[in-house]
Amino acid sequence: MSNAAFKMPEHSRRAALNDEVHARPPVRLEGGWQVVYLAVRHAPHERDAHRDGFRGIAKSHGAEVPAGADHAIVSGPAGLLLKWEGHSEFTGYTFLAPGGQSAAPEALLDRAGWSKAATSLPGEVFVAVSLDLVPFEGASPPPKAFESDAPTVLGGAIAEGNAWAYTDLRIREDGFTRFLVLNRAMGPGQAGRMVQRLLEIETYRMMALLAFPVARGCASRLAELEAALRALVERISAAKSEDEASLLDDLTRLAVRVEHLQSETGFRFEASEAYEALVARRLAELRELRIPGLSPIEEFLNRRLAPAMATCRSTSRRIANLAARLARASAMLRTRVDIAREVQNQQLLAAMNRRGRLQLRLQQAVEGLSVVVITYYGVSLAGVLAKAAVAAGWGNIDPDITMGLVAPIIAGAVFFIARRARRALTQDEGSA
């Protein structure tokens, strides 16, 4: 929106780009809060349906959501807060109720109106988190702060020791992953940021891991394609000219299969790298310190998430290397075909040169015969003229003697004229 008091020419996107740094702000949390978070994965074109669904939820609480918004925070009765964030692959719903711990996240969802609206929304729940933000006074966390049957409980002092965060990253019987944050000295803004970062870490961790089953599923296909390419390269090295057409067909079919594999996996692997970077950034922003006896959240995730992401990166590189090797094999085959074609062209040119030389010799032979024939007709014409002169009484001329005398003269003249004409043609071809 343009400022009416601003008199200078203003870029149409200035306000939108400036407000981007304020997008998806955290909720200020003071005191105890129960937080239930859901990430619903859906197709990109289904995000509008989730926006409309949240607008319906907000309307049931007497609030309005701007049309076309990508995020919104609305208030409900008794201090209830509802937050919605739209993303390209998923939509995040956060429901916050003051009061501290609760063992029934479904009760908060029913209270917020989600359970009724969810039946008409597309997609599937991909992340479900129940987080309790509890005020705590004390210099050290209690030893049994987080109850869990899991063998591994993760925890660390976050916000440089101003709070303690716990989780086991297990999906419990109610379908939720539980987090506990004991707030010792965080202010409302910092508490909201820490809660949001924990929820984002869990969401982006799961989104990053979507590429892991894809990478494992590609292993057998990659091995098959690599073996097929090796066999093709060996065939190219030992092939004859008559095999090149079938080799080209096989190489084209293999290239199509590799291209399909790249198309199927490229976006997922690239998105996984982006989500992994977001997880690393959010973990760093926790500013976590170790709690004696517990594995820190950042350390645990780096140890468990890194191998899966390394597998994804390795698979992505294998596919890229396979495509590059396929391109080199295609270039090798094209070079082989070009060389064979060049040899054929040289042979064709040599044959054309031989035919040209034969034509030249034939032309020279015909030229010699032409001199003889023209001389013969010229001498015969001289004899006829001599006979005509004798018959007319112009003198006593012997036609035979006349023909014998003019024969070398006519032959020399014809030869000279033919040679001069050939030289003129040769000079014209050279200049052209």
C-alpha positions as CSV (number, residue, x, y, z in Angstrom):
1,M,0.0,0.0,0.0
2,S,1.4,3.4,-1.0
3,N,1.8,6.1,1.6
4,A,-0.2,9.2,0.5
5,A,2.2,11.5,2.3
6,F,5.2,10.2,0.3
7,K,5.5,12.5,-2.7
8,M,8.4,10.8,-4.6
9,P,7.8,8.1,-7.3
10,E,7.5,4.8,-5.5
11,H,8.1,1.3,-6.8
12,S,4.9,-0.7,-6.9
13,R,6.5,-3.6,-4.9
14,R,8.3,-1.6,-2.4
15,A,5.9,-2.1,0.5
16,A,5.5,-5.9,-0.2
17,L,9.2,-6.5,-0.4
18,N,9.8,-4.4,2.8
19,D,7.1,-6.3,4.7
20,E,8.6,-9.7,3.7
21,V,11.0,-9.5,6.7
22,H,8.0,-9.2,9.0
23,A,6.2,-12.2,7.4
24,R,5.1,-15.1,9.7
25,P,5.9,-13.4,13.0
26,P,6.0,-15.4,16.2
27,V,3.3,-15.1,18.8
28,R,4.3,-13.3,22.0
29,L,3.8,-15.9,24.8
30,E,3.8,-14.9,28.5
31,G,3.1,-17.4,31.2
32,G,2.0,-20.9,30.5
33,W,0.6,-22.0,27.1
34,Q,-0.5,-25.2,25.5
35,V,0.5,-25.3,21.8
36,V,-0.8,-27.7,19.2
37,Y,0.7,-27.6,15.8
38,L,-0.3,-29.4,12.6
39,A,1.5,-29.4,9.2
40,V,-0.7,-30.7,6.5
41,R,1.1,-31.7,3.3
42,H,-0.8,-31.0,0.1
43,A,-0.4,-30.3,-3.6
44,P,0.7,-26.7,-4.5
45,H,-2.7,-25.9,-6.1
46,E,-4.5,-26.9,-2.9
47,R,-3.2,-24.1,-0.8
48,D,-6.1,-21.9,-1.6
49,A,-8.5,-24.5,-0.2
50,H,-6.6,-24.4,3.1
51,R,-6.7,-20.6,3.1
52,D,-10.4,-20.7,2.7
53,G,-10.7,-23.4,5.4
54,F,-8.8,-21.2,7.9
55,R,-10.9,-18.2,6.9
56,G,-14.0,-20.3,7.9
57,I,-12.4,-21.3,11.2
58,A,-11.5,-17.6,11.9
59,K,-15.0,-16.5,10.9
60,S,-16.5,-18.9,13.4
61,H,-14.6,-17.0,16.1
62,G,-15.7,-13.6,14.8
63,A,-12.3,-12.8,13.0
64,E,-11.5,-12.1,9.4
65,V,-8.5,-13.2,7.3
66,P,-7.5,-11.0,4.4
67,A,-8.0,-12.6,0.9
68,G,-4.8,-13.8,-0.6
69,A,-2.9,-13.8,2.7
70,D,0.0,-16.3,3.2
71,H,-0.2,-16.1,7.0
72,A,-2.6,-14.9,9.6
73,I,-3.0,-14.8,13.4
74,V,-6.5,-14.5,14.8
75,S,-7.9,-14.5,18.4
76,G,-10.6,-16.7,19.7
77,P,-12.6,-16.8,23.0
78,A,-10.8,-17.2,26.4
79,G,-7.4,-16.1,25.1
80,L,-7.3,-18.7,22.3
81,L,-4.9,-17.9,19.4
82,L,-5.0,-19.4,16.0
83,K,-2.1,-19.1,13.5
84,W,-2.1,-20.1,9.9
85,E,0.9,-20.3,7.5
86,G,0.7,-21.2,3.9
87,H,3.7,-22.8,2.1
88,S,4.1,-24.4,-1.3
89,E,4.1,-28.0,-0.1
90,F,2.3,-27.8,3.2
91,T,0.2,-25.6,5.4
92,G,0.9,-25.0,9.1
93,Y,-1.8,-24.6,11.7
94,T,-0.9,-23.5,15.3
95,F,-3.5,-23.4,18.0
96,L,-2.4,-21.8,21.3
97,A,-4.3,-21.8,24.6
98,P,-3.2,-20.1,27.8
99,G,-2.9,-22.2,30.9
100,G,0.0,-24.5,30.6
101,Q,0.1,-28.3,30.4
102,S,-2.7,-30.4,29.0
103,A,-2.8,-34.1,28.2
104,A,-5.4,-33.8,25.5
105,P,-4.3,-31.9,22.3
106,E,-7.5,-33.1,20.6
107,A,-9.6,-31.1,23.1
108,L,-7.8,-27.9,22.0
109,L,-8.4,-28.8,18.3
110,D,-12.1,-29.3,19.0
111,R,-12.2,-26.0,20.9
112,A,-10.5,-24.2,18.0
113,G,-12.9,-25.6,15.4
114,W,-10.2,-27.6,13.5
115,S,-11.8,-31.0,13.9
116,K,-15.0,-29.8,12.1
117,A,-13.1,-28.0,9.3
118,A,-10.5,-30.7,8.7
119,T,-13.0,-33.1,7.1
120,S,-13.3,-30.9,4.0
121,L,-9.6,-29.9,3.7
122,P,-7.3,-31.7,1.1
123,G,-4.0,-33.3,2.1
124,E,-2.7,-35.4,5.0
125,V,-1.3,-34.4,8.4
126,F,2.5,-34.8,8.1
127,V,3.6,-33.3,11.4
128,A,1.6,-33.2,14.7
129,V,3.2,-31.6,17.7
130,S,1.9,-31.0,21.2
131,L,4.1,-28.4,23.0
132,D,3.7,-27.2,26.6
133,L,5.3,-23.9,27.6
134,V,5.5,-23.9,31.4
135,P,6.9,-21.2,33.7
136,F,9.6,-22.5,35.9
137,E,11.5,-20.9,38.8
138,G,14.8,-22.4,39.6
139,A,18.4,-22.4,38.7
140,S,18.5,-25.9,37.3
141,P,15.9,-28.1,35.7
142,P,14.3,-31.0,37.6
143,P,15.7,-34.4,36.8
144,K,12.4,-35.9,35.8
145,A,10.9,-32.9,34.0
146,F,10.0,-34.8,30.9
147,E,8.1,-38.1,31.1
148,S,8.7,-40.6,28.3
149,D,8.9,-44.3,27.8
150,A,11.4,-43.8,25.0
151,P,15.0,-45.0,25.6
152,T,16.4,-41.6,24.5
153,V,15.2,-38.2,25.8
154,L,16.6,-35.1,24.2
155,G,17.0,-31.9,26.0
156,G,19.1,-28.7,26.2
157,A,19.2,-25.3,27.7
158,I,17.9,-23.0,25.0
159,A,18.1,-19.2,24.6
160,E,21.5,-19.3,26.2
161,G,20.2,-21.0,29.3
162,N,17.0,-18.9,29.8
163,A,14.8,-22.0,29.2
164,W,15.0,-25.8,29.0
165,A,13.5,-27.8,26.1
166,Y,12.8,-31.5,26.1
167,T,11.4,-34.0,23.6
168,D,11.8,-37.7,22.6
169,L,10.8,-37.1,18.9
170,R,8.5,-40.1,19.2
171,I,4.9,-40.2,17.8
172,R,2.8,-41.2,20.8
173,E,-0.4,-43.2,20.9
174,D,-2.5,-40.0,20.3
175,G,-0.5,-39.3,17.1
176,F,1.4,-36.3,18.5
177,T,5.1,-35.7,19.1
178,R,5.5,-34.0,22.5
179,F,7.8,-31.1,23.4
180,L,8.2,-29.5,26.8
181,V,9.7,-26.0,27.4
182,L,10.4,-24.8,30.9
183,N,10.6,-21.0,30.8
184,R,13.0,-19.7,33.4
185,A,13.8,-16.2,32.2
186,M,12.6,-15.7,28.6
187,G,10.5,-12.7,27.8
188,P,7.2,-13.0,25.8
189,G,8.9,-12.2,22.4
190,Q,11.8,-14.6,23.0
191,A,9.5,-17.4,24.3
192,G,7.4,-17.1,21.1
193,R,10.5,-17.2,18.9
194,M,11.8,-20.3,20.7
195,V,8.5,-22.1,20.4
196,Q,8.2,-21.3,16.7
197,R,11.8,-22.5,16.1
198,L,11.1,-25.8,17.7
199,L,8.0,-26.3,15.6
200,E,9.9,-25.3,12.5
201,I,12.8,-27.7,13.3
202,E,10.3,-30.6,13.5
203,T,8.5,-29.6,10.3
204,Y,11.6,-28.9,8.2
205,R,13.3,-32.1,9.6
206,M,10.3,-34.2,8.3
207,M,10.2,-32.3,5.0
208,A,13.9,-32.9,4.5
209,L,13.5,-36.6,5.1
210,L,10.9,-36.9,2.4
211,A,13.9,-37.3,0.0
212,F,15.4,-40.3,1.9
213,P,12.9,-43.0,0.8
214,V,13.2,-41.6,-2.7
215,A,17.0,-41.9,-2.6
216,R,16.8,-45.5,-1.3
217,G,14.2,-46.4,-4.0
218,C,16.5,-45.1,-6.7
219,A,19.4,-47.4,-5.7
220,S,18.3,-50.4,-7.8
221,R,17.3,-48.3,-10.8
222,L,20.6,-46.4,-10.7
223,A,22.5,-49.7,-10.6
224,E,20.6,-51.0,-13.6
225,L,21.1,-47.8,-15.6
226,E,24.8,-47.6,-14.8
227,A,25.3,-51.3,-15.9
228,A,23.4,-50.6,-19.1
229,L,25.6,-47.5,-19.8
230,R,28.7,-49.6,-19.2
231,A,27.6,-52.2,-21.6
232,L,26.7,-49.6,-24.2
233,V,30.2,-47.9,-23.9
234,E,31.8,-51.3,-24.5
235,R,29.6,-51.9,-27.5
236,I,30.6,-48.5,-28.9
237,S,34.3,-49.3,-28.6
238,A,34.0,-52.6,-30.5
239,A,31.2,-51.7,-32.9
240,K,31.3,-51.7,-36.6
241,S,29.7,-49.1,-38.9
242,E,26.6,-51.2,-39.5
243,D,26.0,-51.3,-35.7
244,E,25.9,-47.5,-35.2
245,A,22.1,-47.2,-35.9
246,S,21.1,-49.7,-33.3
247,L,23.6,-48.2,-30.8
248,L,22.1,-44.8,-31.3
249,D,18.6,-46.2,-30.7
250,D,19.7,-47.9,-27.5
251,L,21.6,-44.8,-26.3
252,T,18.5,-42.7,-26.9
253,R,16.2,-45.0,-25.0
254,L,18.7,-45.0,-22.1
255,A,18.9,-41.2,-22.2
256,V,15.1,-41.1,-21.9
257,R,15.1,-43.3,-18.8
258,V,17.7,-41.2,-17.1
259,E,15.8,-38.0,-18.0
260,H,12.7,-39.5,-16.5
261,L,14.6,-40.3,-13.3
262,Q,16.0,-36.8,-13.1
263,S,12.5,-35.3,-13.6
264,E,11.0,-37.6,-10.9
265,T,13.7,-36.9,-8.2
266,G,15.3,-33.5,-9.0
267,F,12.7,-31.3,-7.2
268,R,12.6,-33.6,-4.1
269,F,16.4,-33.6,-3.7
270,E,16.7,-29.9,-4.2
271,A,13.9,-29.2,-1.8
272,S,15.5,-31.6,0.7
273,E,18.8,-29.6,0.6
274,A,16.8,-26.3,1.3
275,Y,14.9,-27.9,4.2
276,E,18.1,-29.3,5.7
277,A,19.7,-25.8,5.6
278,L,16.6,-24.4,7.4
279,V,16.9,-27.1,10.1
280,A,20.6,-26.2,10.6
281,R,19.8,-22.5,10.8
282,R,16.9,-23.0,13.3
283,L,19.0,-25.3,15.5
284,A,21.8,-22.6,15.6
285,E,19.2,-20.0,16.5
286,L,18.2,-22.1,19.6
287,R,21.6,-21.3,21.1
288,E,21.4,-24.6,22.9
289,L,23.6,-25.5,25.9
290,R,24.1,-29.1,27.2
291,I,22.1,-30.4,30.1
292,P,24.1,-33.0,32.0
293,G,22.9,-36.5,31.3
294,L,20.9,-35.6,28.1
295,S,21.7,-35.5,24.5
296,P,21.2,-32.0,23.1
297,I,18.6,-31.7,20.4
298,E,21.1,-30.2,17.9
299,E,23.7,-32.9,18.5
300,F,21.1,-35.7,18.2
301,L,19.6,-34.3,14.9
302,N,23.0,-33.7,13.4
303,R,24.0,-37.2,14.2
304,R,20.8,-38.8,12.8
305,L,19.8,-36.4,10.1
306,A,23.2,-36.0,8.5
307,P,23.6,-39.6,7.2
308,A,20.1,-39.6,5.6
309,M,20.9,-36.2,3.9
310,A,24.3,-37.5,2.8
311,T,22.5,-40.5,1.2
312,C,20.2,-38.1,-0.6
313,R,23.1,-35.9,-1.8
314,S,25.0,-39.0,-3.0
315,T,22.1,-40.3,-4.9
316,S,21.5,-36.9,-6.5
317,R,25.2,-36.7,-7.5
318,R,25.0,-40.3,-9.0
319,I,22.1,-39.3,-11.1
320,A,23.9,-36.2,-12.3
321,N,27.1,-38.1,-13.0
322,L,25.1,-40.8,-14.9
323,A,23.6,-38.0,-17.1
324,A,27.0,-36.6,-17.7
325,R,28.5,-40.0,-18.6
326,L,25.6,-40.6,-20.9
327,A,26.3,-37.2,-22.6
328,R,29.9,-38.2,-23.0
329,A,28.9,-41.6,-24.5
330,S,26.6,-39.8,-26.9
331,A,29.4,-37.5,-27.9
332,M,31.7,-40.5,-28.4
333,L,29.2,-42.1,-30.7
334,R,28.6,-38.9,-32.6
335,T,32.4,-38.5,-33.0
336,R,32.6,-42.1,-34.3
337,V,29.8,-41.4,-36.8
338,D,31.4,-38.1,-37.9
339,I,34.8,-39.8,-38.5
340,A,33.2,-42.6,-40.5
341,R,31.2,-40.0,-42.5
342,E,34.4,-38.0,-43.1
343,V,36.1,-41.1,-44.4
344,Q,33.2,-41.7,-46.7
345,N,33.3,-38.1,-47.9
346,Q,37.0,-38.5,-48.7
347,Q,36.4,-41.7,-50.6
348,L,33.6,-39.9,-52.5
349,L,35.9,-37.0,-53.3
350,A,38.7,-39.4,-54.5
351,A,36.2,-41.2,-56.7
352,M,35.0,-37.8,-58.1
353,N,38.7,-36.9,-58.8
354,R,39.3,-40.1,-60.7
355,R,36.1,-39.6,-62.7
356,G,37.3,-36.0,-63.4
357,R,40.7,-37.2,-64.6
358,L,39.0,-39.8,-66.9
359,Q,36.7,-37.2,-68.3
360,L,39.7,-34.9,-69.0
361,R,41.5,-37.7,-70.8
362,L,38.4,-38.6,-72.7
363,Q,38.0,-34.9,-73.6
364,Q,41.6,-34.7,-74.8
365,A,41.1,-37.8,-76.9
366,V,37.9,-36.4,-78.3
367,E,39.7,-33.1,-78.9
368,G,42.4,-34.9,-80.9
369,L,39.8,-36.7,-83.0
370,S,38.0,-33.4,-83.5
371,V,41.2,-31.8,-85.0
372,V,41.5,-34.8,-87.4
373,V,37.8,-34.6,-88.4
374,I,37.8,-30.8,-88.9
375,T,41.0,-31.0,-90.8
376,Y,39.5,-33.8,-93.0
377,Y,36.4,-31.7,-93.8
378,G,38.6,-28.6,-94.3
379,V,40.9,-30.4,-96.8
380,S,37.8,-31.9,-98.6
381,L,36.3,-28.4,-98.9
382,A,39.6,-27.2,-100.4
383,G,39.6,-30.0,-102.9
384,V,36.0,-29.2,-103.9
385,L,37.0,-25.5,-104.4
386,A,40.0,-26.5,-106.5
387,K,37.9,-28.7,-108.7
388,A,35.3,-25.9,-109.1
389,A,38.1,-23.5,-110.1
390,V,39.4,-25.9,-112.8
391,A,35.9,-26.4,-114.1
392,A,35.4,-22.6,-114.3
393,G,38.7,-22.2,-116.3
394,W,40.4,-20.2,-113.7
395,G,43.7,-22.1,-114.1
396,N,45.3,-25.4,-114.3
397,I,45.1,-26.4,-110.6
398,D,45.5,-30.0,-109.5
399,P,42.9,-30.6,-106.8
400,D,45.0,-33.5,-105.2
401,I,48.1,-31.3,-105.0
402,T,46.0,-28.5,-103.5
403,M,44.5,-30.8,-100.9
404,G,48.0,-32.1,-99.9
405,L,49.3,-28.5,-99.6
406,V,46.5,-27.1,-97.4
407,A,46.2,-30.2,-95.2
408,P,49.0,-29.3,-92.8
409,I,48.0,-25.7,-92.8
410,I,44.3,-26.5,-91.8
411,A,45.5,-29.0,-89.2
412,G,47.8,-26.5,-87.6
413,A,45.2,-23.8,-87.6
414,V,42.5,-26.1,-86.0
415,F,45.0,-27.4,-83.4
416,F,46.0,-23.8,-82.5
417,I,42.4,-22.6,-82.1
418,A,41.4,-25.6,-80.0
419,R,44.4,-25.2,-77.7
420,R,43.8,-21.5,-77.3
421,A,40.1,-22.2,-76.4
422,R,41.1,-24.8,-73.8
423,R,43.6,-22.4,-72.2
424,A,40.9,-19.7,-72.0
425,L,38.5,-22.1,-70.3
426,T,41.2,-23.3,-67.8
427,Q,41.9,-19.7,-66.8
428,D,38.2,-18.9,-66.3
429,E,37.9,-21.9,-63.9
430,G,41.0,-20.9,-62.0
431,S,39.8,-17.3,-61.5
432,A,36.3,-18.6,-60.4
